[in-house]
Amino acid sequence: MNKLIPTDTIEILMLDLLEWVGRKECTYEETMEAWRTSCPRLTVWEDTTDRGLVQRAFVNGRALVGVTPAGFDFIESRRP
């Protein structure tokens, strides 16, 4: 976890990312375009993948991003 940004800020952004990815099928490219940041201290994608909350899968030659069961648990625990 990034020590320069408060944990609650990163977790709020992680929640936003998970909810965004969970709405529809997203390619890795779409996800990176939407969640790109110019701030190297915001490691939302890295933190989310490191915690196993999202995964990439290759389907028909496309890299898709999806929320894992742990990711859905993360959403549910913060949005009861």
mmCIF file of the N, C-alpha and C atoms, coordinates in Angstrom:
data_MODEL
# 
_entry.id   MODEL 
# 
loop_
_atom_site.group_PDB 
_atom_site.id 
_atom_site.type_symbol 
_atom_site.label_atom_id 
_atom_site.label_alt_id 
_atom_site.label_comp_id 
_atom_site.label_asym_id 
_atom_site.label_entity_id 
_atom_site.label_seq_id 
_atom_site.pdbx_PDB_ins_code 
_atom_site.Cartn_x 
_atom_site.Cartn_y 
_atom_site.Cartn_z 
_atom_site.occupancy 
_atom_site.B_iso_or_equiv 
_atom_site.pdbx_formal_charge 
_atom_site.auth_seq_id 
_atom_site.auth_comp_id 
_atom_site.auth_asym_id 
_atom_site.auth_atom_id 
_atom_site.pdbx_PDB_model_num 
ATOM 1   N N  . MET A 1 1  ? 0.844   -1.179  0.000   1.00 0.00 ? 1  MET A N  1 
ATOM 2   C CA . MET A 1 1  ? 0.000   0.000   0.000   1.00 0.00 ? 1  MET A CA 1 
ATOM 3   C C  . MET A 1 1  ? 0.889   1.241   0.000   1.00 0.00 ? 1  MET A C  1 
ATOM 4   N N  . ASN A 1 2  ? 0.486   2.253   -0.701  1.00 0.00 ? 2  ASN A N  1 
ATOM 5   C CA . ASN A 1 2  ? 1.245   3.495   -0.831  1.00 0.00 ? 2  ASN A CA 1 
ATOM 6   C C  . ASN A 1 2  ? 1.246   4.232   0.506   1.00 0.00 ? 2  ASN A C  1 
ATOM 7   N N  . LYS A 1 3  ? 2.409   4.526   1.030   1.00 0.00 ? 3  LYS A N  1 
ATOM 8   C CA . LYS A 1 3  ? 2.523   5.173   2.335   1.00 0.00 ? 3  LYS A CA 1 
ATOM 9   C C  . LYS A 1 3  ? 2.407   6.699   2.256   1.00 0.00 ? 3  LYS A C  1 
ATOM 10  N N  . LEU A 1 4  ? 2.444   7.276   1.057   1.00 0.00 ? 4  LEU A N  1 
ATOM 11  C CA . LEU A 1 4  ? 2.401   8.728   0.934   1.00 0.00 ? 4  LEU A CA 1 
ATOM 12  C C  . LEU A 1 4  ? 0.980   9.272   0.857   1.00 0.00 ? 4  LEU A C  1 
ATOM 13  N N  . ILE A 1 5  ? 0.012   8.447   0.508   1.00 0.00 ? 5  ILE A N  1 
ATOM 14  C CA . ILE A 1 5  ? -1.386  8.837   0.399   1.00 0.00 ? 5  ILE A CA 1 
ATOM 15  C C  . ILE A 1 5  ? -2.133  8.117   1.523   1.00 0.00 ? 5  ILE A C  1 
ATOM 16  N N  . PRO A 1 6  ? -3.018  8.819   2.246   1.00 0.00 ? 6  PRO A N  1 
ATOM 17  C CA . PRO A 1 6  ? -3.754  8.150   3.326   1.00 0.00 ? 6  PRO A CA 1 
ATOM 18  C C  . PRO A 1 6  ? -4.496  6.910   2.808   1.00 0.00 ? 6  PRO A C  1 
ATOM 19  N N  . THR A 1 7  ? -4.493  5.851   3.620   1.00 0.00 ? 7  THR A N  1 
ATOM 20  C CA . THR A 1 7  ? -5.112  4.590   3.234   1.00 0.00 ? 7  THR A CA 1 
ATOM 21  C C  . THR A 1 7  ? -6.565  4.767   2.846   1.00 0.00 ? 7  THR A C  1 
ATOM 22  N N  . ASP A 1 8  ? -7.311  5.584   3.580   1.00 0.00 ? 8  ASP A N  1 
ATOM 23  C CA . ASP A 1 8  ? -8.728  5.745   3.265   1.00 0.00 ? 8  ASP A CA 1 
ATOM 24  C C  . ASP A 1 8  ? -8.920  6.371   1.882   1.00 0.00 ? 8  ASP A C  1 
ATOM 25  N N  . THR A 1 9  ? -8.039  7.259   1.470   1.00 0.00 ? 9  THR A N  1 
ATOM 26  C CA . THR A 1 9  ? -8.129  7.864   0.136   1.00 0.00 ? 9  THR A CA 1 
ATOM 27  C C  . THR A 1 9  ? -7.911  6.806   -0.931  1.00 0.00 ? 9  THR A C  1 
ATOM 28  N N  . ILE A 1 10 ? -6.899  5.984   -0.786  1.00 0.00 ? 10 ILE A N  1 
ATOM 29  C CA . ILE A 1 10 ? -6.619  4.920   -1.744  1.00 0.00 ? 10 ILE A CA 1 
ATOM 30  C C  . ILE A 1 10 ? -7.795  3.941   -1.779  1.00 0.00 ? 10 ILE A C  1 
ATOM 31  N N  . GLU A 1 11 ? -8.327  3.586   -0.629  1.00 0.00 ? 11 GLU A N  1 
ATOM 32  C CA . GLU A 1 11 ? -9.430  2.617   -0.593  1.00 0.00 ? 11 GLU A CA 1 
ATOM 33  C C  . GLU A 1 11 ? -10.687 3.181   -1.242  1.00 0.00 ? 11 GLU A C  1 
ATOM 34  N N  . ILE A 1 12 ? -10.951 4.454   -1.110  1.00 0.00 ? 12 ILE A N  1 
ATOM 35  C CA . ILE A 1 12 ? -12.092 5.081   -1.785  1.00 0.00 ? 12 ILE A CA 1 
ATOM 36  C C  . ILE A 1 12 ? -11.903 5.002   -3.291  1.00 0.00 ? 12 ILE A C  1 
ATOM 37  N N  . LEU A 1 13 ? -10.696 5.286   -3.760  1.00 0.00 ? 13 LEU A N  1 
ATOM 38  C CA . LEU A 1 13 ? -10.416 5.204   -5.192  1.00 0.00 ? 13 LEU A CA 1 
ATOM 39  C C  . LEU A 1 13 ? -10.472 3.759   -5.684  1.00 0.00 ? 13 LEU A C  1 
ATOM 40  N N  . MET A 1 14 ? -10.007 2.823   -4.863  1.00 0.00 ? 14 MET A N  1 
ATOM 41  C CA . MET A 1 14 ? -10.099 1.412   -5.225  1.00 0.00 ? 14 MET A CA 1 
ATOM 42  C C  . MET A 1 14 ? -11.563 0.996   -5.356  1.00 0.00 ? 14 MET A C  1 
ATOM 43  N N  . LEU A 1 15 ? -12.394 1.456   -4.440  1.00 0.00 ? 15 LEU A N  1 
ATOM 44  C CA . LEU A 1 15 ? -13.821 1.163   -4.504  1.00 0.00 ? 15 LEU A CA 1 
ATOM 45  C C  . LEU A 1 15 ? -14.426 1.718   -5.787  1.00 0.00 ? 15 LEU A C  1 
ATOM 46  N N  . ASP A 1 16 ? -14.073 2.940   -6.132  1.00 0.00 ? 16 ASP A N  1 
ATOM 47  C CA . ASP A 1 16 ? -14.556 3.533   -7.383  1.00 0.00 ? 16 ASP A CA 1 
ATOM 48  C C  . ASP A 1 16 ? -14.138 2.695   -8.587  1.00 0.00 ? 16 ASP A C  1 
ATOM 49  N N  . LEU A 1 17 ? -12.886 2.269   -8.614  1.00 0.00 ? 17 LEU A N  1 
ATOM 50  C CA . LEU A 1 17 ? -12.393 1.442   -9.713  1.00 0.00 ? 17 LEU A CA 1 
ATOM 51  C C  . LEU A 1 17 ? -13.168 0.129   -9.796  1.00 0.00 ? 17 LEU A C  1 
ATOM 52  N N  . LEU A 1 18 ? -13.355 -0.535  -8.677  1.00 0.00 ? 18 LEU A N  1 
ATOM 53  C CA . LEU A 1 18 ? -14.069 -1.805  -8.668  1.00 0.00 ? 18 LEU A CA 1 
ATOM 54  C C  . LEU A 1 18 ? -15.510 -1.646  -9.141  1.00 0.00 ? 18 LEU A C  1 
ATOM 55  N N  . GLU A 1 19 ? -16.175 -0.605  -8.688  1.00 0.00 ? 19 GLU A N  1 
ATOM 56  C CA . GLU A 1 19 ? -17.551 -0.379  -9.116  1.00 0.00 ? 19 GLU A CA 1 
ATOM 57  C C  . GLU A 1 19 ? -17.607 -0.065  -10.610 1.00 0.00 ? 19 GLU A C  1 
ATOM 58  N N  . TRP A 1 20 ? -16.641 0.685   -11.102 1.00 0.00 ? 20 TRP A N  1 
ATOM 59  C CA . TRP A 1 20 ? -16.592 1.028   -12.526 1.00 0.00 ? 20 TRP A CA 1 
ATOM 60  C C  . TRP A 1 20 ? -16.382 -0.232  -13.363 1.00 0.00 ? 20 TRP A C  1 
ATOM 61  N N  . VAL A 1 21 ? -15.413 -1.061  -12.981 1.00 0.00 ? 21 VAL A N  1 
ATOM 62  C CA . VAL A 1 21 ? -15.124 -2.290  -13.723 1.00 0.00 ? 21 VAL A CA 1 
ATOM 63  C C  . VAL A 1 21 ? -16.306 -3.259  -13.621 1.00 0.00 ? 21 VAL A C  1 
ATOM 64  N N  . GLY A 1 22 ? -16.976 -3.288  -12.486 1.00 0.00 ? 22 GLY A N  1 
ATOM 65  C CA . GLY A 1 22 ? -18.078 -4.217  -12.274 1.00 0.00 ? 22 GLY A CA 1 
ATOM 66  C C  . GLY A 1 22 ? -19.341 -3.898  -13.055 1.00 0.00 ? 22 GLY A C  1 
ATOM 67  N N  . ARG A 1 23 ? -19.435 -2.700  -13.619 1.00 0.00 ? 23 ARG A N  1 
ATOM 68  C CA . ARG A 1 23 ? -20.645 -2.302  -14.351 1.00 0.00 ? 23 ARG A CA 1 
ATOM 69  C C  . ARG A 1 23 ? -20.779 -2.973  -15.707 1.00 0.00 ? 23 ARG A C  1 
ATOM 70  N N  . LYS A 1 24 ? -19.652 -3.196  -16.386 1.00 0.00 ? 24 LYS A N  1 
ATOM 71  C CA . LYS A 1 24 ? -19.715 -3.757  -17.737 1.00 0.00 ? 24 LYS A CA 1 
ATOM 72  C C  . LYS A 1 24 ? -18.375 -4.394  -18.068 1.00 0.00 ? 24 LYS A C  1 
ATOM 73  N N  . GLU A 1 25 ? -18.360 -5.186  -19.119 1.00 0.00 ? 25 GLU A N  1 
ATOM 74  C CA . GLU A 1 25 ? -17.107 -5.781  -19.569 1.00 0.00 ? 25 GLU A CA 1 
ATOM 75  C C  . GLU A 1 25 ? -16.174 -4.668  -20.043 1.00 0.00 ? 25 GLU A C  1 
ATOM 76  N N  . CYS A 1 26 ? -14.972 -4.646  -19.529 1.00 0.00 ? 26 CYS A N  1 
ATOM 77  C CA . CYS A 1 26 ? -13.997 -3.610  -19.882 1.00 0.00 ? 26 CYS A CA 1 
ATOM 78  C C  . CYS A 1 26 ? -12.718 -4.276  -20.376 1.00 0.00 ? 26 CYS A C  1 
ATOM 79  N N  . THR A 1 27 ? -12.138 -3.701  -21.388 1.00 0.00 ? 27 THR A N  1 
ATOM 80  C CA . THR A 1 27 ? -10.825 -4.181  -21.800 1.00 0.00 ? 27 THR A CA 1 
ATOM 81  C C  . THR A 1 27 ? -9.781  -3.540  -20.902 1.00 0.00 ? 27 THR A C  1 
ATOM 82  N N  . TYR A 1 28 ? -8.621  -4.145  -20.886 1.00 0.00 ? 28 TYR A N  1 
ATOM 83  C CA . TYR A 1 28 ? -7.512  -3.583  -20.124 1.00 0.00 ? 28 TYR A CA 1 
ATOM 84  C C  . TYR A 1 28 ? -7.186  -2.185  -20.646 1.00 0.00 ? 28 TYR A C  1 
ATOM 85  N N  . GLU A 1 29 ? -7.202  -2.016  -21.959 1.00 0.00 ? 29 GLU A N  1 
ATOM 86  C CA . GLU A 1 29 ? -6.892  -0.715  -22.553 1.00 0.00 ? 29 GLU A CA 1 
ATOM 87  C C  . GLU A 1 29 ? -7.900  0.357   -22.119 1.00 0.00 ? 29 GLU A C  1 
ATOM 88  N N  . GLU A 1 30 ? -9.190  0.011   -22.131 1.00 0.00 ? 30 GLU A N  1 
ATOM 89  C CA . GLU A 1 30 ? -10.225 0.959   -21.675 1.00 0.00 ? 30 GLU A CA 1 
ATOM 90  C C  . GLU A 1 30 ? -10.017 1.335   -20.211 1.00 0.00 ? 30 GLU A C  1 
ATOM 91  N N  . THR A 1 31 ? -9.689  0.332   -19.432 1.00 0.00 ? 31 THR A N  1 
ATOM 92  C CA . THR A 1 31 ? -9.489  0.562   -17.995 1.00 0.00 ? 31 THR A CA 1 
ATOM 93  C C  . THR A 1 31 ? -8.304  1.488   -17.764 1.00 0.00 ? 31 THR A C  1 
ATOM 94  N N  . MET A 1 32 ? -7.195  1.230   -18.438 1.00 0.00 ? 32 MET A N  1 
ATOM 95  C CA . MET A 1 32 ? -6.016  2.072   -18.262 1.00 0.00 ? 32 MET A CA 1 
ATOM 96  C C  . MET A 1 32 ? -6.280  3.497   -18.765 1.00 0.00 ? 32 MET A C  1 
ATOM 97  N N  . GLU A 1 33 ? -7.021  3.631   -19.844 1.00 0.00 ? 33 GLU A N  1 
ATOM 98  C CA . GLU A 1 33 ? -7.348  4.960   -20.361 1.00 0.00 ? 33 GLU A CA 1 
ATOM 99  C C  . GLU A 1 33 ? -8.195  5.736   -19.354 1.00 0.00 ? 33 GLU A C  1 
ATOM 100 N N  . ALA A 1 34 ? -9.182  5.071   -18.784 1.00 0.00 ? 34 ALA A N  1 
ATOM 101 C CA . ALA A 1 34 ? -10.087 5.742   -17.840 1.00 0.00 ? 34 ALA A CA 1 
ATOM 102 C C  . ALA A 1 34 ? -9.423  6.021   -16.502 1.00 0.00 ? 34 ALA A C  1 
ATOM 103 N N  . TRP A 1 35 ? -8.510  5.159   -16.081 1.00 0.00 ? 35 TRP A N  1 
ATOM 104 C CA . TRP A 1 35 ? -7.914  5.278   -14.754 1.00 0.00 ? 35 TRP A CA 1 
ATOM 105 C C  . TRP A 1 35 ? -6.473  5.750   -14.772 1.00 0.00 ? 35 TRP A C  1 
ATOM 106 N N  . ARG A 1 36 ? -6.024  6.258   -15.895 1.00 0.00 ? 36 ARG A N  1 
ATOM 107 C CA . ARG A 1 36 ? -4.662  6.792   -15.971 1.00 0.00 ? 36 ARG A CA 1 
ATOM 108 C C  . ARG A 1 36 ? -4.543  8.006   -15.053 1.00 0.00 ? 36 ARG A C  1 
ATOM 109 N N  . THR A 1 37 ? -3.403  8.158   -14.464 1.00 0.00 ? 37 THR A N  1 
ATOM 110 C CA . THR A 1 37 ? -3.151  9.324   -13.619 1.00 0.00 ? 37 THR A CA 1 
ATOM 111 C C  . THR A 1 37 ? -1.750  9.832   -13.900 1.00 0.00 ? 37 THR A C  1 
ATOM 112 N N  . SER A 1 38 ? -1.590  11.107  -13.747 1.00 0.00 ? 38 SER A N  1 
ATOM 113 C CA . SER A 1 38 ? -0.258  11.679  -13.921 1.00 0.00 ? 38 SER A CA 1 
ATOM 114 C C  . SER A 1 38 ? 0.482   11.744  -12.589 1.00 0.00 ? 38 SER A C  1 
ATOM 115 N N  . CYS A 1 39 ? -0.170  11.293  -11.529 1.00 0.00 ? 39 CYS A N  1 
ATOM 116 C CA . CYS A 1 39 ? 0.445   11.331  -10.204 1.00 0.00 ? 39 CYS A CA 1 
ATOM 117 C C  . CYS A 1 39 ? 1.022   9.964   -9.866  1.00 0.00 ? 39 CYS A C  1 
ATOM 118 N N  . PRO A 1 40 ? 2.339   9.836   -9.813  1.00 0.00 ? 40 PRO A N  1 
ATOM 119 C CA . PRO A 1 40 ? 2.944   8.534   -9.535  1.00 0.00 ? 40 PRO A CA 1 
ATOM 120 C C  . PRO A 1 40 ? 2.660   8.020   -8.129  1.00 0.00 ? 40 PRO A C  1 
ATOM 121 N N  . ARG A 1 41 ? 2.173   8.874   -7.247  1.00 0.00 ? 41 ARG A N  1 
ATOM 122 C CA . ARG A 1 41 ? 1.877   8.431   -5.889  1.00 0.00 ? 41 ARG A CA 1 
ATOM 123 C C  . ARG A 1 41 ? 0.530   7.721   -5.790  1.00 0.00 ? 41 ARG A C  1 
ATOM 124 N N  . LEU A 1 42 ? -0.321  7.897   -6.792  1.00 0.00 ? 42 LEU A N  1 
ATOM 125 C CA . LEU A 1 42 ? -1.613  7.219   -6.788  1.00 0.00 ? 42 LEU A CA 1 
ATOM 126 C C  . LEU A 1 42 ? -1.470  5.892   -7.512  1.00 0.00 ? 42 LEU A C  1 
ATOM 127 N N  . THR A 1 43 ? -1.421  4.848   -6.749  1.00 0.00 ? 43 THR A N  1 
ATOM 128 C CA . THR A 1 43 ? -1.179  3.520   -7.294  1.00 0.00 ? 43 THR A CA 1 
ATOM 129 C C  . THR A 1 43 ? -2.436  2.666   -7.176  1.00 0.00 ? 43 THR A C  1 
ATOM 130 N N  . VAL A 1 44 ? -3.574  3.227   -7.542  1.00 0.00 ? 44 VAL A N  1 
ATOM 131 C CA . VAL A 1 44 ? -4.848  2.545   -7.359  1.00 0.00 ? 44 VAL A CA 1 
ATOM 132 C C  . VAL A 1 44 ? -4.881  1.216   -8.103  1.00 0.00 ? 44 VAL A C  1 
ATOM 133 N N  . TRP A 1 45 ? -4.492  1.201   -9.369  1.00 0.00 ? 45 TRP A N  1 
ATOM 134 C CA . TRP A 1 45 ? -4.513  -0.043  -10.135 1.00 0.00 ? 45 TRP A CA 1 
ATOM 135 C C  . TRP A 1 45 ? -3.585  -1.077  -9.495  1.00 0.00 ? 45 TRP A C  1 
ATOM 136 N N  . GLU A 1 46 ? -2.385  -0.683  -9.161  1.00 0.00 ? 46 GLU A N  1 
ATOM 137 C CA . GLU A 1 46 ? -1.423  -1.611  -8.577  1.00 0.00 ? 46 GLU A CA 1 
ATOM 138 C C  . GLU A 1 46 ? -1.906  -2.147  -7.239  1.00 0.00 ? 46 GLU A C  1 
ATOM 139 N N  . ASP A 1 47 ? -2.441  -1.265  -6.390  1.00 0.00 ? 47 ASP A N  1 
ATOM 140 C CA . ASP A 1 47 ? -2.926  -1.700  -5.084  1.00 0.00 ? 47 ASP A CA 1 
ATOM 141 C C  . ASP A 1 47 ? -4.108  -2.651  -5.229  1.00 0.00 ? 47 ASP A C  1 
ATOM 142 N N  . THR A 1 48 ? -4.984  -2.361  -6.187  1.00 0.00 ? 48 THR A N  1 
ATOM 143 C CA . THR A 1 48 ? -6.164  -3.198  -6.402  1.00 0.00 ? 48 THR A CA 1 
ATOM 144 C C  . THR A 1 48 ? -5.767  -4.579  -6.929  1.00 0.00 ? 48 THR A C  1 
ATOM 145 N N  . THR A 1 49 ? -4.820  -4.623  -7.853  1.00 0.00 ? 49 THR A N  1 
ATOM 146 C CA . THR A 1 49 ? -4.379  -5.923  -8.369  1.00 0.00 ? 49 THR A CA 1 
ATOM 147 C C  . THR A 1 49 ? -3.549  -6.680  -7.330  1.00 0.00 ? 49 THR A C  1 
ATOM 148 N N  . ASP A 1 50 ? -2.696  -5.969  -6.588  1.00 0.00 ? 50 ASP A N  1 
ATOM 149 C CA . ASP A 1 50 ? -1.882  -6.619  -5.548  1.00 0.00 ? 50 ASP A CA 1 
ATOM 150 C C  . ASP A 1 50 ? -2.752  -7.290  -4.496  1.00 0.00 ? 50 ASP A C  1 
ATOM 151 N N  . ARG A 1 51 ? -3.908  -6.713  -4.220  1.00 0.00 ? 51 ARG A N  1 
ATOM 152 C CA . ARG A 1 51 ? -4.815  -7.282  -3.214  1.00 0.00 ? 51 ARG A CA 1 
ATOM 153 C C  . ARG A 1 51 ? -5.754  -8.326  -3.801  1.00 0.00 ? 51 ARG A C  1 
ATOM 154 N N  . GLY A 1 52 ? -5.612  -8.601  -5.093  1.00 0.00 ? 52 GLY A N  1 
ATOM 155 C CA . GLY A 1 52 ? -6.418  -9.629  -5.730  1.00 0.00 ? 52 GLY A CA 1 
ATOM 156 C C  . GLY A 1 52 ? -7.869  -9.240  -5.928  1.00 0.00 ? 52 GLY A C  1 
ATOM 157 N N  . LEU A 1 53 ? -8.141  -7.945  -6.070  1.00 0.00 ? 53 LEU A N  1 
ATOM 158 C CA . LEU A 1 53 ? -9.520  -7.469  -6.197  1.00 0.00 ? 53 LEU A CA 1 
ATOM 159 C C  . LEU A 1 53 ? -9.987  -7.385  -7.645  1.00 0.00 ? 53 LEU A C  1 
ATOM 160 N N  . VAL A 1 54 ? -9.051  -7.329  -8.576  1.00 0.00 ? 54 VAL A N  1 
ATOM 161 C CA . VAL A 1 54 ? -9.360  -7.374  -10.005 1.00 0.00 ? 54 VAL A CA 1 
ATOM 162 C C  . VAL A 1 54 ? -8.406  -8.369  -10.658 1.00 0.00 ? 54 VAL A C  1 
ATOM 163 N N  . GLN A 1 55 ? -8.802  -8.814  -11.837 1.00 0.00 ? 55 GLN A N  1 
ATOM 164 C CA . GLN A 1 55 ? -7.927  -9.719  -12.586 1.00 0.00 ? 55 GLN A CA 1 
ATOM 165 C C  . GLN A 1 55 ? -8.070  -9.436  -14.067 1.00 0.00 ? 55 GLN A C  1 
ATOM 166 N N  . ARG A 1 56 ? -7.033  -9.787  -14.792 1.00 0.00 ? 56 ARG A N  1 
ATOM 167 C CA . ARG A 1 56 ? -7.077  -9.715  -16.256 1.00 0.00 ? 56 ARG A CA 1 
ATOM 168 C C  . ARG A 1 56 ? -7.223  -11.117 -16.787 1.00 0.00 ? 56 ARG A C  1 
ATOM 169 N N  . ALA A 1 57 ? -8.034  -11.242 -17.825 1.00 0.00 ? 57 ALA A N  1 
ATOM 170 C CA . ALA A 1 57 ? -8.203  -12.524 -18.500 1.00 0.00 ? 57 ALA A CA 1 
ATOM 171 C C  . ALA A 1 57 ? -8.154  -12.267 -19.995 1.00 0.00 ? 57 ALA A C  1 
ATOM 172 N N  . PHE A 1 58 ? -7.559  -13.180 -20.720 1.00 0.00 ? 58 PHE A N  1 
ATOM 173 C CA . PHE A 1 58 ? -7.486  -13.047 -22.169 1.00 0.00 ? 58 PHE A CA 1 
ATOM 174 C C  . PHE A 1 58 ? -8.592  -13.895 -22.788 1.00 0.00 ? 58 PHE A C  1 
ATOM 175 N N  . VAL A 1 59 ? -9.505  -13.219 -23.499 1.00 0.00 ? 59 VAL A N  1 
ATOM 176 C CA . VAL A 1 59 ? -10.647 -13.871 -24.121 1.00 0.00 ? 59 VAL A CA 1 
ATOM 177 C C  . VAL A 1 59 ? -10.704 -13.431 -25.574 1.00 0.00 ? 59 VAL A C  1 
ATOM 178 N N  . ASN A 1 60 ? -10.644 -14.394 -26.468 1.00 0.00 ? 60 ASN A N  1 
ATOM 179 C CA . ASN A 1 60 ? -10.695 -14.099 -27.908 1.00 0.00 ? 60 ASN A CA 1 
ATOM 180 C C  . ASN A 1 60 ? -9.690  -13.022 -28.313 1.00 0.00 ? 60 ASN A C  1 
ATOM 181 N N  . GLY A 1 61 ? -8.492  -13.121 -27.778 1.00 0.00 ? 61 GLY A N  1 
ATOM 182 C CA . GLY A 1 61 ? -7.432  -12.184 -28.143 1.00 0.00 ? 61 GLY A CA 1 
ATOM 183 C C  . GLY A 1 61 ? -7.527  -10.817 -27.490 1.00 0.00 ? 61 GLY A C  1 
ATOM 184 N N  . ARG A 1 62 ? -8.464  -10.653 -26.576 1.00 0.00 ? 62 ARG A N  1 
ATOM 185 C CA . ARG A 1 62 ? -8.627  -9.366  -25.877 1.00 0.00 ? 62 ARG A CA 1 
ATOM 186 C C  . ARG A 1 62 ? -8.306  -9.541  -24.398 1.00 0.00 ? 62 ARG A C  1 
ATOM 187 N N  . ALA A 1 63 ? -7.628  -8.559  -23.819 1.00 0.00 ? 63 ALA A N  1 
ATOM 188 C CA . ALA A 1 63 ? -7.357  -8.558  -22.383 1.00 0.00 ? 63 ALA A CA 1 
ATOM 189 C C  . ALA A 1 63 ? -8.520  -7.863  -21.695 1.00 0.00 ? 63 ALA A C  1 
ATOM 190 N N  . LEU A 1 64 ? -9.287  -8.637  -20.929 1.00 0.00 ? 64 LEU A N  1 
ATOM 191 C CA . LEU A 1 64 ? -10.438 -8.095  -20.214 1.00 0.00 ? 64 LEU A CA 1 
ATOM 192 C C  . LEU A 1 64 ? -10.110 -7.963  -18.738 1.00 0.00 ? 64 LEU A C  1 
ATOM 193 N N  . VAL A 1 65 ? -10.723 -6.990  -18.099 1.00 0.00 ? 65 VAL A N  1 
ATOM 194 C CA . VAL A 1 65 ? -10.544 -6.752  -16.673 1.00 0.00 ? 65 VAL A CA 1 
ATOM 195 C C  . VAL A 1 65 ? -11.854 -7.089  -15.980 1.00 0.00 ? 65 VAL A C  1 
ATOM 196 N N  . GLY A 1 66 ? -11.761 -7.818  -14.879 1.00 0.00 ? 66 GLY A N  1 
ATOM 197 C CA . GLY A 1 66 ? -12.955 -8.178  -14.131 1.00 0.00 ? 66 GLY A CA 1 
ATOM 198 C C  . GLY A 1 66 ? -12.706 -8.103  -12.639 1.00 0.00 ? 66 GLY A C  1 
ATOM 199 N N  . VAL A 1 67 ? -13.790 -7.956  -11.908 1.00 0.00 ? 67 VAL A N  1 
ATOM 200 C CA . VAL A 1 67 ? -13.738 -7.926  -10.452 1.00 0.00 ? 67 VAL A CA 1 
ATOM 201 C C  . VAL A 1 67 ? -13.715 -9.374  -9.963  1.00 0.00 ? 67 VAL A C  1 
ATOM 202 N N  . THR A 1 68 ? -12.850 -9.667  -9.027  1.00 0.00 ? 68 THR A N  1 
ATOM 203 C CA . THR A 1 68 ? -12.749 -11.010 -8.453  1.00 0.00 ? 68 THR A CA 1 
ATOM 204 C C  . THR A 1 68 ? -13.772 -11.159 -7.325  1.00 0.00 ? 68 THR A C  1 
ATOM 205 N N  . PRO A 1 69 ? -13.989 -12.385 -6.846  1.00 0.00 ? 69 PRO A N  1 
ATOM 206 C CA . PRO A 1 69 ? -14.856 -12.551 -5.677  1.00 0.00 ? 69 PRO A CA 1 
ATOM 207 C C  . PRO A 1 69 ? -14.391 -11.703 -4.488  1.00 0.00 ? 69 PRO A C  1 
ATOM 208 N N  . ALA A 1 70 ? -13.087 -11.606 -4.286  1.00 0.00 ? 70 ALA A N  1 
ATOM 209 C CA . ALA A 1 70 ? -12.565 -10.759 -3.206  1.00 0.00 ? 70 ALA A CA 1 
ATOM 210 C C  . ALA A 1 70 ? -12.898 -9.293  -3.466  1.00 0.00 ? 70 ALA A C  1 
ATOM 211 N N  . GLY A 1 71 ? -12.895 -8.893  -4.733  1.00 0.00 ? 71 GLY A N  1 
ATOM 212 C CA . GLY A 1 71 ? -13.259 -7.522  -5.089  1.00 0.00 ? 71 GLY A CA 1 
ATOM 213 C C  . GLY A 1 71 ? -14.714 -7.233  -4.784  1.00 0.00 ? 71 GLY A C  1 
ATOM 214 N N  . PHE A 1 72 ? -15.599 -8.212  -5.098  1.00 0.00 ? 72 PHE A N  1 
ATOM 215 C CA . PHE A 1 72 ? -17.018 -8.025  -4.778  1.00 0.00 ? 72 PHE A CA 1 
ATOM 216 C C  . PHE A 1 72 ? -17.228 -7.971  -3.263  1.00 0.00 ? 72 PHE A C  1 
ATOM 217 N N  . ASP A 1 73 ? -16.470 -8.767  -2.510  1.00 0.00 ? 73 ASP A N  1 
ATOM 218 C CA . ASP A 1 73 ? -16.530 -8.692  -1.045  1.00 0.00 ? 73 ASP A CA 1 
ATOM 219 C C  . ASP A 1 73 ? -16.089 -7.312  -0.555  1.00 0.00 ? 73 ASP A C  1 
ATOM 220 N N  . PHE A 1 74 ? -15.039 -6.766  -1.170  1.00 0.00 ? 74 PHE A N  1 
ATOM 221 C CA . PHE A 1 74 ? -14.541 -5.434  -0.813  1.00 0.00 ? 74 PHE A CA 1 
ATOM 222 C C  . PHE A 1 74 ? -15.641 -4.395  -1.032  1.00 0.00 ? 74 PHE A C  1 
ATOM 223 N N  . ILE A 1 75 ? -16.315 -4.474  -2.191  1.00 0.00 ? 75 ILE A N  1 
ATOM 224 C CA . ILE A 1 75 ? -17.411 -3.541  -2.483  1.00 0.00 ? 75 ILE A CA 1 
ATOM 225 C C  . ILE A 1 75 ? -18.516 -3.694  -1.446  1.00 0.00 ? 75 ILE A C  1 
ATOM 226 N N  . GLU A 1 76 ? -18.931 -4.926  -1.210  1.00 0.00 ? 76 GLU A N  1 
ATOM 227 C CA . GLU A 1 76 ? -20.044 -5.176  -0.288  1.00 0.00 ? 76 GLU A CA 1 
ATOM 228 C C  . GLU A 1 76 ? -19.734 -4.698  1.128   1.00 0.00 ? 76 GLU A C  1 
ATOM 229 N N  . SER A 1 77 ? -18.487 -4.851  1.547   1.00 0.00 ? 77 SER A N  1 
ATOM 230 C CA . SER A 1 77 ? -18.120 -4.451  2.909   1.00 0.00 ? 77 SER A CA 1 
ATOM 231 C C  . SER A 1 77 ? -18.115 -2.932  3.075   1.00 0.00 ? 77 SER A C  1 
ATOM 232 N N  . ARG A 1 78 ? -18.010 -2.208  1.979   1.00 0.00 ? 78 ARG A N  1 
ATOM 233 C CA . ARG A 1 78 ? -17.969 -0.757  2.060   1.00 0.00 ? 78 ARG A CA 1 
ATOM 234 C C  . ARG A 1 78 ? -19.246 -0.081  1.554   1.00 0.00 ? 78 ARG A C  1 
ATOM 235 N N  . ARG A 1 79 ? -20.089 -0.857  0.881   1.00 0.00 ? 79 ARG A N  1 
ATOM 236 C CA . ARG A 1 79 ? -21.367 -0.364  0.387   1.00 0.00 ? 79 ARG A CA 1 
ATOM 237 C C  . ARG A 1 79 ? -22.461 -1.374  0.756   1.00 0.00 ? 79 ARG A C  1 
ATOM 238 N N  . PRO A 1 80 ? -22.729 -1.502  2.052   1.00 0.00 ? 80 PRO A N  1 
ATOM 239 C CA . PRO A 1 80 ? -23.706 -2.526  2.495   1.00 0.00 ? 80 PRO A CA 1 
ATOM 240 C C  . PRO A 1 80 ? -25.117 -2.262  1.967   1.00 0.00 ? 80 PRO A C  1 
# 
